[in-house]
Amino acid sequence: MKTSPLTYVLVSPARNEEDYIELTIKSVINQTVLPAKWVIVSDGSTDRTDEIVKKYAAEYPWIELVRRPERKVRHFAGKVDCFNSGYERLKDIPYDVIGSLDADISFEPVYFEFLLGKLAENPKLGLVGTPFREGNVSYDYRFTSTEHVSGACQLFRRQCFEAIGGYTPVKGGGIDVIAVLSSRMHGWLTRTYPEKFCEHHRVMGSAKHNVFMNGFKLGQKDYMLGRHPLWQLFRSVYQISRKPVIIGGVTLFAGYMWSMVRGLERPVSKELVAFQRREQMTRLKRFFTGRRAVPEAGVGQS
């Protein structure tokens, strides 16, 4: 096992993940740099999730299972509650970096060694991660900024995570996006490294909705997070060419417009909305003027 100048801890909310969580556990225990502590929080799981975690926790003392009561409704605010339960278990442990790790992903043994190395190289980096893949589908970096860090695995410098006050509980989702934007608003750099990736085994949204409702819900989420209408239009047009062809883009835009017409109250501050929209307009301008390279980390900060 190798060492790193930075120590790290992990928290994984898990709700009925018996099909995938063993893949995640095996990925972590095979890391070249191990975490000081990994708290897996069972969100009232009713399948074999707890049993699987207990088996590994008995062998690896740095793995801890925390179980929360069952709840009927699955939403992202509940995921934040789970994370915070795990976070509470880390308050007396010294560490430099804290990660939120989904319980349905897998990755190569050097994954955390690589990301910790990036944080060690640049003290201005507050949040790092990699893209995820679902089968043959991955991010298209013509349209996705490397400043965004996917919620599948977000690795925060401790000072950054404490500065943003942790995750914001939003039932409709987008908690990872809010964390990324908040980090940059507080002056930290955020970065995804496309040369690495993790495999996401549960198709996004499949836990609750069909593929058509996924697009509508995603559009609703985009509105709630305050994305610019012009950005949303181009985003929807792009999604028309992606699976599910046409219907994905149409439902995405419909969800956004439905929320706009109803004037739904956003769970994020006006300052965060303005900050995000400035970044989006900067990127659109660069794209249409032929300067397609995504902004470097930190560009667009207020």
Secondary structure, 3 states (H helix, E strand, C coil): CCCCCCCEEEEEEECCCCCCHHHHHHHHHCCCCCCCEEEEEEECCCCCHHHHHHHHHHHCCCEEEEEECCCCCCCHHHHHHHHHHHHHCCCCCCCCEEEEECCCEECCCCHHHHHHHHHHHCCCEEEEECCEEECCECCCCCCCCCCCCCCCEEEEEHHHHHHHCCCCCCCCCCHHHHHHHHHHHCCCEEEECCCCCEEECCCCCCCCCCHHHHHHHHHHHHHHCCCCHHHHHHHHHHHHCCCCCCHHHHHHHHHHHHHHHHCCCCCCCHHHHHHHHHHHHHHHHHHHCCCCCCCCCCCCCC
